[in-house]
Amino acid sequence: MTRSVLTSPAPAGMHADEWQARRELAACYRIFAMLGWTEMIYNHITLRLPASVCGADKQFLINPFGLHYSEVTASNLVKIDLAGRVLDGSPHPVNPAGFTVHSAIHDGLEGAHCVMHTHTTAGVAVACTQTGLLQSNFYSAQLHDMVAYHTFEGITIHGEEAPRLLKSIGTKPAVILRNHGLLSWGQTLAQTFAILWTLQRACEIQLATLSMGPAIPVSEAIAAKCTRDSLQFNPNHGAGQDVFDALVRQVNRLDASYAA
């Protein structure tokens, strides 16, 4: 259903696939705003453009720095390269912390076509604990052996951190940035969202659980089974597209201005 909603003629001179990517990403920014996953004008969701748009070059879309997520639209997203250079003549600046981390992941991890990063209360709280994410609830059990950790090195504006970040991540798509927040990456925007939503939900449940006392651990065997059985991220079951579509429909009922 969302695909028809997100399909409309591209502006003159723009490839149809770029316009589709812009509308999808803008819708995701509005979903984050609806869910309360915002941090004033900070944080980022980036989406790599397909080869049909940019060939072998690696180009991606990012939010215009200075705008709240609720103000992001398909047309005001900024197209940049891996060095953070603006490619579409946008008048909006780009936050260096955005392209430093996101470009490193887009460039260094095969299949990282979308990258999402948040500073939610639950996410940062878990990131600040020695234990990190506990294998103690329905959601964390679906992330068995999928979570990586990266040690805090300060505000992420220094390119020399990139190799260490990539080493920390390895091939794991759910990332807890110590003392900092949450990050996910995936082959599609919908899959990346499904991973981040599950990680966020796991952190929320952990925060609530530990306020009442010790948590009941989930065994390695059961957690591994939960991850195998989960449909959330599985490409054979839509990889989160149905969830994303449902949220886009909800955003459309509230405010569809993102699509312009």
C-alpha positions as CSV (number, residue, x, y, z in Angstrom):
1,M,0.0,0.0,0.0
2,T,2.8,2.4,0.8
3,R,4.5,2.0,-2.5
4,S,1.5,3.4,-4.3
5,V,1.4,6.3,-1.8
6,L,5.1,7.0,-2.2
7,T,5.0,6.8,-6.0
8,S,4.5,10.1,-7.9
9,P,6.2,11.7,-10.9
10,A,9.7,12.9,-10.1
11,P,10.6,16.6,-10.5
12,A,12.0,17.6,-13.8
13,G,15.6,16.5,-14.2
14,M,15.5,14.1,-11.3
15,H,15.7,10.3,-11.7
16,A,12.6,8.5,-10.7
17,D,14.5,6.2,-8.4
18,E,16.1,9.2,-6.5
19,W,12.6,10.7,-6.0
20,Q,11.3,7.4,-4.7
21,A,14.2,7.2,-2.3
22,R,13.7,10.8,-1.2
23,R,10.0,10.2,-0.4
24,E,10.7,7.0,1.5
25,L,13.4,8.6,3.6
26,A,11.3,11.7,4.3
27,A,8.5,9.5,5.4
28,C,10.9,7.7,7.8
29,Y,12.0,11.0,9.3
30,R,8.3,11.8,10.0
31,I,7.8,8.4,11.6
32,F,10.7,9.1,13.9
33,A,9.1,12.4,14.9
34,M,5.8,10.6,15.5
35,L,7.5,8.0,17.7
36,G,9.4,10.7,19.7
37,W,12.8,9.5,18.5
38,T,14.1,13.0,17.9
39,E,16.9,15.0,19.6
40,M,16.1,18.6,18.7
41,I,17.7,19.1,15.3
42,Y,20.4,16.4,15.8
43,N,20.9,12.8,14.7
44,H,20.5,11.3,11.3
45,I,18.9,8.7,9.0
46,T,20.8,8.2,5.7
47,L,19.9,6.3,2.7
48,R,22.3,5.3,-0.1
49,L,21.1,6.1,-3.6
50,P,20.8,3.1,-6.0
51,A,23.3,2.6,-8.9
52,S,20.5,3.6,-11.3
53,V,21.0,7.1,-10.0
54,C,24.7,7.5,-9.4
55,G,26.4,4.5,-11.0
56,A,29.4,3.2,-9.1
57,D,29.7,6.4,-7.0
58,K,28.5,6.2,-3.4
59,Q,26.0,8.9,-2.8
60,F,23.4,9.2,-0.1
61,L,20.6,11.4,1.3
62,I,20.8,13.1,4.7
63,N,18.6,15.5,6.6
64,P,19.3,19.2,6.2
65,F,21.0,20.4,9.4
66,G,18.9,22.9,11.3
67,L,15.5,21.4,10.6
68,H,13.5,19.3,13.0
69,Y,12.6,15.8,11.7
70,S,9.0,17.0,11.4
71,E,10.2,19.6,8.8
72,V,12.0,17.2,6.6
73,T,10.5,16.7,3.1
74,A,11.5,14.7,0.0
75,S,12.7,17.9,-1.7
76,N,14.8,19.4,1.1
77,L,16.8,16.2,1.8
78,V,20.4,16.8,0.9
79,K,22.4,14.6,-1.5
80,I,26.0,14.2,-0.5
81,D,29.0,12.1,-1.3
82,L,31.3,10.2,1.1
83,A,33.3,13.4,1.8
84,G,30.2,15.3,2.8
85,R,30.1,17.4,-0.4
86,V,26.7,18.6,-1.4
87,L,25.8,17.4,-4.9
88,D,22.3,18.8,-5.5
89,G,22.9,22.5,-4.9
90,S,21.0,22.4,-1.6
91,P,21.2,25.6,0.4
92,H,21.1,23.6,3.7
93,P,24.2,22.7,5.6
94,V,25.1,19.2,6.7
95,N,26.1,18.2,10.2
96,P,29.7,16.8,10.1
97,A,28.8,14.2,12.8
98,G,26.3,12.9,10.3
99,F,28.4,12.2,7.3
100,T,31.5,11.2,9.4
101,V,29.8,8.1,10.9
102,H,27.3,7.4,8.3
103,S,29.6,7.7,5.3
104,A,32.1,5.3,7.1
105,I,29.4,2.7,7.4
106,H,27.9,3.2,3.9
107,D,31.4,2.9,2.5
108,G,32.9,0.2,4.7
109,L,30.1,-2.3,5.2
110,E,28.7,-4.3,2.3
111,G,24.9,-4.0,2.2
112,A,24.7,-0.9,4.4
113,H,22.3,1.0,2.2
114,C,20.6,2.6,5.2
115,V,21.9,3.8,8.5
116,M,19.9,5.1,11.5
117,H,21.1,6.7,14.7
118,T,19.2,7.8,17.8
119,H,19.7,9.3,21.2
120,T,16.5,8.1,22.9
121,T,16.4,8.0,26.7
122,A,16.2,4.3,26.9
123,G,18.9,3.7,24.2
124,V,21.4,6.1,25.8
125,A,20.6,4.7,29.3
126,V,21.4,1.2,28.3
127,A,24.5,2.4,26.3
128,C,25.8,3.9,29.6
129,T,25.6,0.7,31.6
130,Q,28.5,-1.7,32.1
131,T,26.4,-4.7,31.1
132,G,24.8,-3.1,28.0
133,L,21.8,-4.9,26.6
134,L,20.7,-7.8,28.7
135,Q,19.3,-11.0,27.1
136,S,16.3,-10.8,29.3
137,N,13.2,-9.9,27.3
138,F,11.2,-10.8,24.3
139,Y,12.8,-8.2,22.1
140,S,16.5,-8.6,23.2
141,A,16.1,-12.3,22.6
142,Q,15.3,-11.6,18.9
143,L,18.7,-9.8,18.6
144,H,20.8,-12.8,19.7
145,D,24.4,-12.4,18.3
146,M,23.3,-9.3,16.3
147,V,24.4,-6.5,18.7
148,A,27.8,-4.8,18.5
149,Y,29.4,-2.3,20.9
150,H,31.7,0.6,20.1
151,T,33.6,2.5,22.8
152,F,32.8,6.2,23.2
153,E,35.5,8.4,21.7
154,G,33.7,11.8,22.0
155,I,31.6,13.7,19.4
156,T,31.8,11.8,16.2
157,I,33.3,14.4,13.9
158,H,36.8,12.9,13.5
159,G,37.4,10.7,10.5
160,E,40.2,8.7,12.1
161,E,37.5,7.0,14.3
162,A,36.0,5.3,11.3
163,P,38.3,2.2,11.1
164,R,37.8,1.5,14.8
165,L,34.0,1.9,14.4
166,L,33.9,-0.5,11.5
167,K,36.0,-3.0,13.4
168,S,33.7,-2.8,16.4
169,I,30.6,-3.3,14.2
170,G,31.9,-6.2,12.2
171,T,28.8,-7.6,10.5
172,K,26.4,-7.0,13.3
173,P,23.5,-4.7,12.2
174,A,22.4,-3.5,15.7
175,V,25.0,-1.3,17.4
176,I,25.2,0.2,20.9
177,L,27.5,3.2,20.9
178,R,28.8,3.2,24.5
179,N,27.7,6.3,26.5
180,H,26.1,7.6,23.3
181,G,23.1,5.9,21.7
182,L,21.8,3.3,19.3
183,L,22.5,2.7,15.6
184,S,21.3,0.2,13.0
185,W,22.1,-0.5,9.4
186,G,20.6,-2.7,6.7
187,Q,20.0,-3.5,3.1
188,T,16.8,-1.5,3.0
189,L,15.3,1.3,4.9
190,A,12.5,-0.9,6.2
191,Q,14.8,-3.6,7.4
192,T,17.0,-1.0,9.1
193,F,14.0,0.4,10.8
194,A,12.8,-3.0,12.0
195,I,16.2,-3.7,13.6
196,L,16.3,-0.3,15.3
197,W,12.7,-0.6,16.5
198,T,13.5,-4.0,18.1
199,L,16.7,-2.7,19.7
200,Q,14.8,0.4,21.0
201,R,12.0,-1.7,22.4
202,A,14.4,-4.0,24.1
203,C,16.1,-1.1,25.8
204,E,12.7,0.3,26.9
205,I,11.7,-3.0,28.5
206,Q,15.1,-3.4,30.2
207,L,14.9,0.1,31.6
208,A,11.4,-0.7,33.1
209,T,12.4,-4.1,34.3
210,L,15.5,-3.0,36.2
211,S,13.6,-0.3,38.0
212,M,11.7,-3.1,39.7
213,G,14.5,-5.6,40.4
214,P,16.8,-8.2,38.8
215,A,15.7,-9.5,35.4
216,I,15.1,-13.1,34.5
217,P,17.8,-14.1,32.0
218,V,16.8,-15.8,28.7
219,S,19.1,-18.7,27.9
220,E,21.4,-18.7,24.9
221,A,19.5,-21.5,23.3
222,I,16.1,-19.9,23.6
223,A,17.5,-16.5,22.4
224,A,19.1,-18.1,19.4
225,K,15.7,-19.8,18.6
226,C,13.9,-16.5,19.0
227,T,16.2,-14.8,16.5
228,R,15.8,-17.7,14.0
229,D,12.0,-17.6,14.4
230,S,11.6,-13.8,14.2
231,L,10.0,-12.4,11.0
232,Q,11.1,-8.8,11.8
233,F,14.3,-8.7,9.7
234,N,13.9,-11.8,7.4
235,P,14.0,-10.9,3.7
236,N,11.8,-13.9,3.0
237,H,9.0,-12.2,5.1
238,G,9.3,-8.7,3.9
239,A,12.2,-7.6,6.2
240,G,10.0,-5.1,8.0
241,Q,8.3,-3.6,5.0
242,D,4.8,-4.3,6.2
243,V,5.5,-2.5,9.5
244,F,7.0,0.4,7.8
245,D,4.1,0.6,5.3
246,A,1.6,0.7,8.2
247,L,3.5,3.5,9.9
248,V,3.6,5.5,6.7
249,R,-0.1,5.2,6.4
250,Q,-0.4,6.6,10.0
251,V,1.9,9.5,9.1
252,N,-0.2,10.2,6.0
253,R,-3.3,10.6,8.1
254,L,-1.5,13.1,10.4
255,D,0.6,15.1,7.8
256,A,1.6,14.1,4.3
257,S,3.7,17.2,3.7
258,Y,6.9,15.1,3.8
259,A,6.1,13.8,0.3
260,A,6.6,17.2,-1.5
